[in-house]
Amino acid sequence: MPHVLLAGPIHDDGLKLLRAAPGVTLQLVNEISTESYAPFVAEADAILIRTQPMPASVIAAAPRLKIVSRHGVGYDAVDEKALTSRGIPLAVVGDVNSRAVAEHTLMLMLAAARRTVAHDRATREGGWNIRNRFDTIELDGKALLLVGFGRIGRRVAELARAFGMRVLAHDPYMSADAIAAQGATPVVSLNGGLAAADFVSLHVPLVAGGPVIGAQELAAMKPSAILINAARGGLVDEAALDSALRSGRLRGAALDVFAREPPAIDDPLLGNPGVTFSPHAAGLTAECAARMGVVSAQNILDFFRGKLDPALVVNAGAIGFKQS
């Protein structure tokens, strides 16, 4: 019978599925860190993992492992090559979080533009006259550059248009016609788009070769622009961003993700008043957490029943995966 390691808590709806499955045994580790779940991988037939890393060394220590199910759609922290070399499928939850992440992106955009955190703090502390600085801006009429135009990017575009924004999109994997058909203006040159945008929002996976937004890209942006990243940690050179904000070369930023998670408490970026933060929470609404918990648990059960949808397996082609 399969023994499932839950590397981090999931919504009760997903937990109930696993507990109700005949013959399935569970090991739940509440802390979300590699060090917390690694001691238990040797006995696991399946691992349901949150956002913490799963390096090759951990995979090598799991001789019984047959499937890894990600509680989400990103898998940058999982060593896909190590899984593929053993023929182990890596499953994701599909399109269950695009609505939540898109809403969170707009929330960060609004919070940075209207200086919500600073105004909240000032109001609580008696600084009522912060209102007279006139240092907040509107979204209406502003140009938003979406770097990446997949499901989440397209949903952000839809919401942004409702605020009266002009939407530009840069995505080398989509044709200009396909982008235009979704109501956005295609941008071929990233730097050209950065120079034209009042807001820049990232919606791409992490790839080899360094950050998508580094010192050069930050320099290409308007000094009045705001950068949003609710996609992946590592897409932005955080030291360069900190420098750009402190020197006045950029108006503001809002980050839900970090290169190191959680960031060190003494990270200089955390002390930068030009940044609005959230703790990698874009997809963790009550509704989305339930969807992710259910699908990530169901993927494991479906695998052992021979019914897992190959469309949810990111390395299906590489391992010749053919269930469902």
C-alpha positions as CSV (number, residue, x, y, z in Angstrom):
1,M,0.0,0.0,0.0
2,P,1.3,3.5,-0.8
3,H,2.8,5.6,2.0
4,V,2.4,9.3,1.3
5,L,4.7,12.0,2.8
6,L,3.0,15.4,3.0
7,A,5.9,17.8,3.1
8,G,4.0,20.7,4.5
9,P,0.3,21.2,5.5
10,I,-2.5,21.2,2.9
11,H,-6.1,22.2,3.0
12,D,-8.4,19.8,5.0
13,D,-10.3,19.0,1.8
14,G,-7.2,17.4,0.3
15,L,-6.2,15.8,3.6
16,K,-9.6,14.1,3.8
17,L,-9.2,12.6,0.4
18,L,-6.0,10.9,1.3
19,R,-7.2,9.8,4.7
20,A,-10.3,8.3,3.2
21,A,-8.4,6.3,0.5
22,P,-8.2,2.6,1.4
23,G,-4.8,1.4,2.3
24,V,-3.0,4.8,2.1
25,T,-0.8,5.7,5.0
26,L,0.3,9.3,5.7
27,Q,3.3,11.1,7.3
28,L,2.6,14.8,7.8
29,V,5.4,17.3,8.3
30,N,4.1,20.7,9.2
31,E,7.3,22.8,8.8
32,I,7.9,23.8,5.2
33,S,11.7,23.2,4.8
34,T,13.8,20.6,3.2
35,E,15.5,19.8,6.5
36,S,12.1,19.0,8.0
37,Y,10.8,16.4,5.5
38,A,14.1,14.9,4.3
39,P,14.4,12.5,7.2
40,F,11.2,10.8,6.2
41,V,11.7,10.3,2.4
42,A,13.2,6.8,2.6
43,E,9.8,5.3,3.5
44,A,7.8,7.4,1.0
45,D,6.1,5.9,-2.1
46,A,4.7,9.4,-2.9
47,I,5.6,12.9,-1.8
48,L,3.3,15.9,-1.9
49,I,5.5,18.9,-1.6
50,R,4.8,22.6,-1.1
51,T,7.4,25.3,-2.1
52,Q,10.5,24.0,-0.4
53,P,13.4,22.6,-2.4
54,M,13.6,19.0,-3.4
55,P,17.2,18.5,-4.5
56,A,18.7,15.4,-6.2
57,S,20.3,14.4,-2.8
58,V,16.8,14.1,-1.3
59,I,15.4,12.2,-4.3
60,A,18.4,9.8,-4.1
61,A,17.5,9.1,-0.5
62,A,14.0,7.9,-1.4
63,P,14.4,4.4,-3.0
64,R,10.6,3.7,-2.9
65,L,9.6,7.0,-4.5
66,K,7.2,6.6,-7.4
67,I,5.5,10.0,-7.8
68,V,6.0,13.6,-6.7
69,S,3.0,15.9,-6.6
70,R,3.5,19.7,-6.4
71,H,1.0,21.7,-4.4
72,G,1.0,24.3,-7.1
73,V,2.0,24.8,-10.7
74,G,5.7,25.9,-10.4
75,Y,8.4,23.3,-9.9
76,D,11.6,25.4,-10.0
77,A,12.6,24.1,-6.6
78,V,12.3,20.4,-7.6
79,D,15.1,18.6,-9.4
80,E,13.1,17.5,-12.4
81,K,16.2,15.9,-14.0
82,A,16.8,13.7,-11.0
83,L,13.1,12.5,-11.1
84,T,13.2,12.0,-14.8
85,S,16.4,9.9,-14.6
86,R,14.4,7.4,-12.5
87,G,11.2,7.6,-14.5
88,I,9.3,9.3,-11.6
89,P,6.5,11.6,-12.7
90,L,6.3,15.1,-11.4
91,A,2.7,16.2,-11.2
92,V,1.3,19.8,-10.8
93,V,-2.2,21.0,-10.2
94,G,-3.0,22.7,-13.5
95,D,-5.0,25.9,-13.8
96,V,-6.3,26.2,-10.2
97,N,-4.5,29.3,-9.0
98,S,-4.5,31.8,-11.9
99,R,-7.5,33.7,-10.6
100,A,-6.0,34.0,-7.1
101,V,-2.5,35.0,-8.3
102,A,-4.0,37.5,-10.8
103,E,-6.1,39.2,-8.1
104,H,-3.1,39.3,-5.8
105,T,-1.0,40.9,-8.5
106,L,-3.6,43.7,-8.9
107,M,-3.7,44.0,-5.1
108,L,0.1,44.5,-5.0
109,M,-0.1,47.0,-7.9
110,L,-2.8,49.0,-6.1
111,A,-1.0,48.9,-2.8
112,A,2.3,50.1,-4.3
113,A,0.6,52.8,-6.3
114,R,-1.6,54.1,-3.4
115,R,1.1,53.5,-0.7
116,T,-1.4,51.5,1.3
117,V,1.1,50.1,3.9
118,A,2.7,53.5,4.6
119,H,-0.7,55.2,4.9
120,D,-2.1,52.5,7.2
121,R,0.9,52.8,9.5
122,A,0.8,56.6,9.5
123,T,-3.0,56.6,10.2
124,R,-2.4,54.3,13.2
125,E,0.4,56.5,14.5
126,G,-1.3,59.8,14.2
127,G,0.3,60.8,10.9
128,W,-2.9,62.0,9.3
129,N,-1.1,64.6,7.2
130,I,0.6,62.0,5.1
131,R,-2.4,62.5,2.8
132,N,-1.1,65.9,1.9
133,R,2.0,64.6,0.2
134,F,0.1,63.8,-2.9
135,D,2.5,61.0,-3.6
136,T,0.1,58.3,-4.7
137,I,-0.8,57.5,-8.3
138,E,-3.7,56.0,-10.2
139,L,-3.9,52.9,-12.4
140,D,-6.3,54.5,-14.9
141,G,-4.6,55.4,-18.1
142,K,-1.3,53.9,-17.2
143,A,0.7,51.4,-19.3
144,L,1.1,47.9,-17.8
145,L,3.8,45.7,-19.3
146,L,3.2,42.0,-18.7
147,V,6.4,39.9,-19.0
148,G,4.9,36.6,-19.8
149,F,1.3,36.2,-21.2
150,G,0.2,32.7,-20.1
151,R,-3.0,32.0,-18.1
152,I,-2.1,34.3,-15.2
153,G,-0.8,37.1,-17.4
154,R,-4.0,37.0,-19.5
155,R,-6.1,37.2,-16.4
156,V,-4.1,40.1,-15.0
157,A,-4.6,41.8,-18.3
158,E,-8.4,41.4,-18.1
159,L,-8.5,42.8,-14.5
160,A,-6.1,45.7,-15.5
161,R,-8.3,46.7,-18.4
162,A,-11.2,47.1,-15.9
163,F,-9.1,49.7,-14.2
164,G,-8.6,51.6,-17.4
165,M,-5.0,50.4,-18.0
166,R,-3.3,50.0,-21.4
167,V,-1.9,46.5,-21.5
168,L,1.4,45.6,-23.3
169,A,2.7,42.0,-23.4
170,H,6.1,40.6,-24.0
171,D,6.2,36.8,-24.5
172,P,8.7,35.3,-26.9
173,Y,6.7,32.1,-27.0
174,M,3.5,33.7,-28.3
175,S,3.0,35.3,-31.7
176,A,2.1,38.9,-32.0
177,D,-1.2,37.9,-33.5
178,A,-2.0,35.7,-30.5
179,I,-1.2,38.4,-28.1
180,A,-3.2,41.0,-30.0
181,A,-6.2,38.5,-30.1
182,Q,-6.2,38.6,-26.3
183,G,-6.6,42.4,-26.3
184,A,-3.0,43.3,-25.5
185,T,-0.4,45.2,-27.5
186,P,2.5,42.9,-28.4
187,V,6.0,44.1,-27.5
188,V,9.0,42.4,-29.2
189,S,11.8,44.0,-27.3
190,L,11.8,43.6,-23.5
191,N,13.8,46.8,-23.0
192,G,11.5,48.7,-25.3
193,G,8.5,47.6,-23.3
194,L,10.2,48.4,-20.0
195,A,10.9,51.9,-21.2
196,A,7.2,52.4,-22.2
197,A,5.6,51.0,-19.1
198,D,4.3,52.6,-15.9
199,F,3.9,49.3,-14.3
200,V,5.8,46.0,-15.0
201,S,4.4,42.7,-13.8
202,L,6.3,39.4,-14.2
203,H,4.6,36.1,-15.1
204,V,7.3,33.8,-16.4
205,P,9.1,30.8,-15.0
206,L,12.6,30.9,-13.6
207,V,15.1,29.9,-16.2
208,A,18.9,29.5,-16.3
209,G,21.0,32.5,-17.1
210,G,20.2,34.8,-14.2
211,P,17.3,37.2,-13.4
212,V,14.9,38.5,-16.0
213,I,15.1,41.9,-14.4
214,G,18.6,43.0,-13.4
215,A,20.4,46.3,-13.2
216,Q,20.3,46.8,-17.0
217,E,16.6,46.2,-17.2
218,L,15.9,48.4,-14.1
219,A,17.8,51.2,-15.7
220,A,15.6,50.9,-18.8
221,M,12.5,51.5,-16.8
222,K,10.9,54.9,-16.1
223,P,12.0,56.4,-12.8
224,S,8.2,56.7,-12.1
225,A,7.6,53.0,-12.7
226,I,6.5,50.3,-10.3
227,L,7.7,46.7,-10.6
228,I,5.5,43.7,-9.5
229,N,6.7,40.1,-9.0
230,A,4.2,37.5,-7.8
231,A,5.6,34.8,-10.1
232,R,9.0,33.3,-9.0
233,G,11.8,34.3,-6.7
234,G,15.0,34.9,-8.6
235,L,13.4,36.7,-11.5
236,V,14.5,40.0,-10.0
237,D,18.0,40.9,-9.0
238,E,17.1,42.0,-5.5
239,A,20.3,43.8,-4.7
240,A,19.9,45.8,-7.9
241,L,16.3,46.5,-7.1
242,D,17.2,47.7,-3.6
243,S,19.8,50.1,-5.1
244,A,17.5,51.4,-7.8
245,L,14.8,52.3,-5.2
246,R,17.1,53.9,-2.7
247,S,18.7,56.0,-5.4
248,G,15.4,57.2,-6.8
249,R,15.9,55.4,-10.1
250,L,12.6,53.6,-9.6
251,R,9.4,54.7,-7.9
252,G,8.4,51.4,-6.2
253,A,8.1,47.7,-6.2
254,A,5.9,45.0,-4.7
255,L,7.1,41.4,-4.2
256,D,5.3,38.2,-3.2
257,V,8.3,36.0,-3.9
258,F,12.0,36.0,-3.0
259,A,15.2,34.4,-4.2
260,R,15.5,33.0,-0.7
261,E,12.3,32.0,1.2
262,P,11.8,33.1,3.8
263,P,14.2,36.0,3.3
264,A,16.8,36.6,6.0
265,I,15.4,39.0,8.6
266,D,18.4,41.3,8.1
267,D,18.0,41.4,4.3
268,P,18.5,45.0,3.3
269,L,15.5,44.8,0.9
270,L,13.2,44.2,3.8
271,G,14.2,47.6,5.2
272,N,13.4,49.4,2.0
273,P,10.3,51.6,2.3
274,G,9.8,51.6,-1.4
275,V,8.8,47.9,-1.5
276,T,5.5,46.3,-0.5
277,F,5.8,42.7,0.5
278,S,3.7,39.6,1.0
279,P,4.9,36.1,2.0
280,H,4.6,34.1,-1.2
281,A,0.8,34.1,-0.6
282,A,-0.6,35.0,-4.0
283,G,-2.1,31.6,-4.5
284,L,-3.1,30.9,-0.9
285,T,-6.7,32.1,-0.7
286,A,-9.0,29.8,1.1
287,E,-10.7,28.8,-2.2
288,C,-7.4,28.3,-4.0
289,A,-5.8,26.4,-1.1
290,A,-8.7,24.0,-1.2
291,R,-8.4,23.5,-5.0
292,M,-4.6,23.0,-4.7
293,G,-5.0,20.6,-1.8
294,V,-7.6,18.5,-3.5
295,V,-5.9,18.3,-6.9
296,S,-2.4,17.6,-5.5
297,A,-3.8,14.8,-3.3
298,Q,-6.0,13.5,-6.1
299,N,-3.0,13.3,-8.5
300,I,-1.3,10.9,-6.1
301,L,-4.4,8.7,-5.7
302,D,-5.0,8.8,-9.5
303,F,-1.4,7.7,-10.1
304,F,-1.8,4.6,-7.9
305,R,-5.1,3.8,-9.6
306,G,-3.5,4.2,-13.1
307,K,-5.7,7.2,-13.9
308,L,-3.4,10.2,-13.6
309,D,-3.8,12.7,-16.4
310,P,-0.5,13.0,-18.4
311,A,-1.4,16.7,-19.0
312,L,-0.6,17.3,-15.4
313,V,2.8,15.6,-15.5
314,V,5.5,18.1,-16.5
315,N,8.0,15.3,-17.5
316,A,5.4,13.1,-19.1
317,G,7.2,13.1,-22.5
318,A,10.6,12.5,-21.1
319,I,9.5,9.4,-19.1
320,G,6.9,8.1,-21.6
321,F,4.1,8.6,-19.1
322,K,0.8,7.2,-20.4
323,Q,-2.0,6.9,-17.8
324,S,-5.5,8.2,-17.7
